[in-house]
Amino acid sequence: MKRIIGVFLLLTFFASACHSPKPYYKTAKGKKKQKYYNDLQFGGKSASQMKKP
């Protein structure tokens, strides 16, 4: 009985850990903004030359 409860708890833990929301920097919008700000900061185009994300 204890073994069944332990397995059930482990399955519940792993199932809940797998469905976390995606971090903002890994989304399409976040990647566009990151590229925009990296170009501004590290010698890419100037802000007036770039199209806003």
C-alpha positions, 0 to 999 in steps of 0.5 A: 500500500505504501508503495502504491501511494509513493508511486502515485505521489511521484507521478503527480509530482512529475505531471505537475512539473511538466506543465509549467508555463514557457518563460517569456524570453523563449516565446516568439515575442520575447525573442524579437524583443531580445534581438532588438535590444541586443542589436541596440546595445551591442553595436547593431543598428541604431534605434532610428534605423530599426523597426520596432518589435 
